[in-house]
């Protein structure tokens, strides 16, 4: 029961983050879901920061709890052990996320060390996302691997689009779709976490390494 409760935390974490991205922006009349990034909701001086931060802490704790649930579900699966560890690491990293400054402050040179660290934390988080999906893909059967690969493609494609618009944030220039690109990435990953949690809860993924090795042997030349 404890293991299942921890796995449910994965579903709750994704649902919470989705709700945060719907509810919190409503508290800032000037905020645009399409043209502003998620990080701007927790930016220094943003009216939504006092609400976003405690909700963000709750989200990261749920992710860490889910990671522990994945670890407990791993059995002899080395890839699930690694995945669980990565999810726990994601929770720890998320607890210390440095905030950025608002666009108008950045545009006049008001950025500080915290803005640089914010970019570093973002890069580390994206790397953790990709590693988590990769080890998750190795832990299950072919269908889950294909789904995981498709998720990685979405993250990379829309990550590039987000990156192309990112300089406009610090320069306080129009970024009409950066919020859309970023939220597609987030939505794809949150959905992957939900699918992973349900897969582990209902035992749909059976002895992933054996399946993975079997597929490799089939594709290997005679």
C-alpha positions as CSV (number, residue, x, y, z in Angstrom):
1,X,0.0,0.0,0.0
2,X,2.9,2.4,0.8
3,X,4.4,1.6,-2.6
4,X,1.1,2.3,-4.4
5,X,0.6,5.5,-2.5
6,X,4.0,6.7,-3.5
7,X,3.3,5.8,-7.2
8,X,0.0,7.8,-7.0
9,X,2.2,10.8,-6.0
10,X,3.5,10.7,-9.6
11,X,-0.1,11.2,-10.9
12,X,-0.8,13.9,-8.4
13,X,2.4,15.7,-9.2
14,X,1.6,16.1,-12.8
15,X,-2.1,17.0,-12.1
16,X,-0.9,19.6,-9.6
17,X,1.5,21.2,-12.0
18,X,-1.1,21.4,-14.7
19,X,-3.6,23.0,-12.3
20,X,-0.8,25.4,-11.2
21,X,-0.4,26.5,-14.9
22,X,-4.1,27.1,-15.2
23,X,-5.0,28.7,-11.8
24,X,-1.9,30.7,-10.9
25,X,-1.8,32.8,-14.1
26,X,-5.4,33.9,-13.4
27,X,-4.1,35.8,-10.4
28,X,-2.0,38.0,-12.6
29,X,-4.1,40.0,-15.0
30,X,-1.2,41.1,-17.2
31,X,0.2,37.6,-17.6
32,X,-0.1,35.8,-21.0
33,X,-0.1,32.0,-21.2
34,X,0.9,32.1,-24.8
35,X,3.7,34.8,-24.8
36,X,5.3,34.3,-21.3
37,X,7.2,31.5,-19.8
38,X,6.3,29.5,-16.7
39,X,9.3,30.8,-14.9
40,X,8.0,34.3,-15.1
41,X,5.2,33.3,-12.7
42,X,7.8,32.8,-10.0
43,X,10.1,35.7,-11.1
44,X,11.4,38.1,-8.5
45,X,8.7,40.8,-8.0
46,X,6.0,38.9,-9.9
47,X,2.6,39.1,-8.1
48,X,2.2,35.3,-8.5
49,X,5.5,34.4,-6.8
50,X,4.1,34.1,-3.3
51,X,1.5,31.6,-4.6
52,X,3.7,29.7,-7.0
53,X,6.6,29.0,-4.7
54,X,4.7,26.9,-2.0
55,X,2.8,25.0,-4.7
56,X,6.1,24.4,-6.5
57,X,7.5,22.9,-3.3
58,X,4.5,20.6,-3.0
59,X,5.0,19.5,-6.6
60,X,8.7,18.7,-6.1
61,X,8.0,16.8,-3.0
62,X,5.4,14.7,-4.8
63,X,8.0,14.0,-7.6
64,X,10.6,12.9,-5.0
65,X,7.9,10.6,-3.4
66,X,7.1,9.2,-6.8
67,X,10.8,8.5,-7.3
68,X,10.9,6.5,-4.1
69,X,7.8,4.6,-5.3
70,X,9.5,3.8,-8.6
71,X,12.6,2.6,-6.7
72,X,10.4,0.3,-4.5
73,X,8.8,-1.1,-7.7
74,X,12.1,-1.8,-9.4
75,X,12.8,-5.3,-8.1
76,X,15.8,-6.5,-10.1
77,X,15.3,-3.9,-12.8
78,X,18.5,-1.7,-12.8
79,X,16.9,0.8,-15.1
80,X,13.9,1.4,-12.8
81,X,16.4,1.8,-9.9
82,X,18.2,4.5,-11.9
83,X,14.9,6.1,-12.9
84,X,13.7,6.2,-9.3
85,X,17.0,7.8,-8.3
86,X,16.7,10.4,-11.1
87,X,13.2,11.3,-10.0
88,X,14.3,11.8,-6.4
89,X,17.2,14.0,-7.7
90,X,14.6,16.0,-9.7
91,X,12.7,16.7,-6.6
92,X,15.8,17.8,-4.7
93,X,16.9,20.0,-7.6
94,X,13.5,21.5,-7.8
95,X,13.5,22.5,-4.1
96,X,16.4,24.8,-4.7
97,X,15.3,26.4,-8.0
98,X,16.8,30.0,-8.2
99,X,14.3,32.6,-9.5
100,X,14.7,34.9,-12.5
101,X,14.0,38.6,-12.6
102,X,11.1,40.0,-14.6
103,X,11.7,41.0,-18.2
104,X,11.8,44.7,-17.6
105,X,14.5,44.4,-15.0
106,X,16.6,42.0,-17.3
107,X,16.3,44.4,-20.2
108,X,18.0,47.2,-18.3
109,X,20.8,45.0,-16.9
110,X,19.1,44.2,-13.7
111,X,20.0,40.5,-13.9
112,X,22.1,38.9,-11.1
113,X,23.7,35.6,-10.3
114,X,20.3,34.1,-9.6
115,X,19.3,34.6,-13.3
116,X,22.4,32.7,-14.4
117,X,21.7,29.9,-11.9
118,X,18.1,29.8,-13.1
119,X,19.4,28.9,-16.6
120,X,21.7,26.3,-15.1
121,X,18.9,24.8,-13.1
122,X,16.7,24.7,-16.3
123,X,19.4,22.9,-18.2
124,X,20.0,20.4,-15.5
125,X,16.2,19.8,-15.2
126,X,15.8,19.2,-18.9
127,X,18.8,16.8,-18.8
128,X,17.1,14.9,-16.0
129,X,13.8,14.8,-17.9
130,X,15.6,13.2,-20.9
131,X,17.5,10.7,-18.8
132,X,14.3,9.8,-16.9
133,X,12.5,9.1,-20.2
134,X,15.5,7.2,-21.5
135,X,15.8,4.9,-18.5
136,X,12.0,4.5,-18.4
137,X,12.0,3.4,-22.0
138,X,14.6,0.8,-21.3
139,X,12.6,-0.5,-18.4
140,X,9.5,-1.5,-20.3
141,X,8.3,-3.2,-23.5
142,X,8.3,-2.0,-27.1
143,X,5.1,0.1,-27.0
144,X,6.3,2.1,-24.0
145,X,9.7,2.6,-25.6
146,X,8.0,4.0,-28.8
147,X,5.9,6.3,-26.7
148,X,8.9,7.4,-24.7
149,X,10.9,8.1,-27.9
150,X,8.0,10.2,-29.3
151,X,7.9,12.2,-26.0
152,X,11.6,12.8,-26.3
153,X,11.1,14.1,-29.9
154,X,8.5,16.5,-28.7
155,X,10.7,17.8,-25.9
156,X,13.6,18.3,-28.3
157,X,11.6,19.9,-31.0
158,X,9.7,22.3,-28.8
159,X,12.7,22.9,-26.7
160,X,14.5,24.3,-29.8
161,X,11.5,26.5,-30.5
162,X,11.6,27.8,-26.9
163,X,15.3,28.3,-27.1
164,X,15.0,30.4,-30.2
165,X,12.5,32.7,-28.5
166,X,14.4,32.8,-25.2
167,X,16.7,35.8,-26.0
168,X,13.5,37.9,-26.4
169,X,12.7,37.4,-22.7
170,X,15.9,39.0,-21.4
171,X,15.6,41.8,-24.0
172,X,11.9,42.4,-23.1
173,X,11.0,41.8,-26.8
174,X,7.8,40.2,-28.0
175,X,7.8,36.4,-27.7
176,X,4.3,35.6,-29.0
177,X,4.4,31.8,-28.7
178,X,7.1,31.0,-26.2
179,X,4.5,30.1,-23.6
180,X,2.9,27.7,-26.1
181,X,6.1,26.0,-27.0
182,X,7.2,25.6,-23.3
183,X,3.8,24.3,-22.2
184,X,3.7,21.7,-24.9
185,X,7.0,20.4,-23.6
186,X,5.7,20.4,-20.0
187,X,2.4,18.8,-21.0
188,X,4.2,16.0,-22.9
189,X,6.5,15.2,-19.9
190,X,3.6,15.4,-17.3
191,X,1.6,13.0,-19.4
192,X,4.6,10.6,-19.6
193,X,4.9,10.6,-15.8
194,X,1.1,9.8,-15.5
195,X,1.5,7.0,-18.0
196,X,4.5,5.7,-16.2
197,X,2.7,5.8,-12.8
198,X,-0.3,3.9,-14.2
199,X,2.0,1.4,-15.9
200,X,3.7,0.6,-12.6
201,X,0.5,0.6,-10.6
202,X,-1.2,-1.9,-12.8
203,X,1.8,-4.0,-13.6
204,X,1.6,-3.5,-17.4
205,X,5.4,-3.3,-17.7
206,X,6.8,-6.8,-17.3
207,X,10.6,-7.4,-16.8
208,X,11.7,-4.6,-19.0
209,X,15.3,-5.6,-19.3
210,X,14.4,-9.1,-20.6
211,X,12.1,-7.6,-23.2
212,X,14.7,-5.0,-24.1
213,X,17.5,-7.6,-24.5
214,X,15.2,-9.9,-26.4
215,X,14.4,-7.1,-28.9
216,X,18.1,-6.3,-29.3
217,X,18.9,-10.0,-30.0
218,X,16.2,-10.1,-32.7
219,X,17.6,-7.0,-34.4
220,X,21.2,-8.2,-34.2
221,X,22.8,-9.7,-37.3
222,X,23.2,-13.5,-37.3
